[in-house]
């Protein structure tokens, strides 16, 4: 799905940018575009420490209502 800035599903958080993207490509539940979110990026081969840390942190973020972007 392609979302234009004037579309109802266009993320409200982007409209406040000085130069928001004219369009977005989206797939899935577009309602999630207007929820609190956090991006998590990292190695494809995380250390054990990293894996344990994420196993602790991510469930807490989900419980707090964040959408996880990977």
C-alpha positions in Angstrom: 0.0 0.0 0.0 1.3 3.5 -0.8 0.4 6.2 1.6 0.4 9.9 0.5 0.7 12.7 3.0 -2.9 13.6 2.6 -4.1 10.1 3.3 -6.0 9.3 6.5 -3.5 6.5 7.4 -0.4 8.6 6.9 1.5 8.7 10.3 0.6 11.8 12.3 4.2 11.8 13.8 5.6 12.5 10.4 3.4 15.5 9.6 5.3 17.7 12.1 8.6 17.2 10.2 9.9 20.2 8.3 10.2 18.0 5.1 8.1 14.9 5.6 8.2 12.2 2.9 5.6 12.7 0.2 4.7 9.0 0.3 5.3 5.8 2.3 5.1 2.2 1.3 3.4 0.2 4.0 2.5 -3.4 4.4 0.4 -4.9 7.2 -1.6 -3.1 9.9 -1.3 0.6 9.1 -2.9 1.5 12.4 0.4 0.6 14.0 2.0 3.6 12.2 0.3 5.9 14.8 1.4 4.0 17.9 4.5 4.6 20.0 7.3 2.7 18.4 11.0 1.9 18.7 13.4 0.5 16.2 15.8 -2.2 17.3 18.8 -3.0 15.1 21.8 -5.1 15.7 24.0 -7.9 14.6 22.7 -11.0 12.9 25.0 -12.8 15.3 24.4 -11.2 18.7 26.5 -12.1 21.7 24.9 -14.0 24.6 24.9 -10.8 26.6 23.0 -8.9 23.8 20.5 -11.7 23.5 19.8 -11.9 27.2 19.5 -8.1 27.4 17.0 -8.0 24.5 15.1 -10.9 26.0 14.6 -8.7 29.0 14.0 -5.3 27.4 11.8 -6.2 24.4 8.9 -7.8 26.4 8.8 -4.7 28.7 8.6 -2.4 25.7 5.7 -4.5 24.2 3.9 -4.5 27.6 4.3 -0.7 27.7 2.5 -0.5 24.3 5.4 0.1 22.0 5.4 -1.3 18.4 8.8 -2.9 17.7 10.3 -2.0 14.4 13.1 -4.3 13.2 
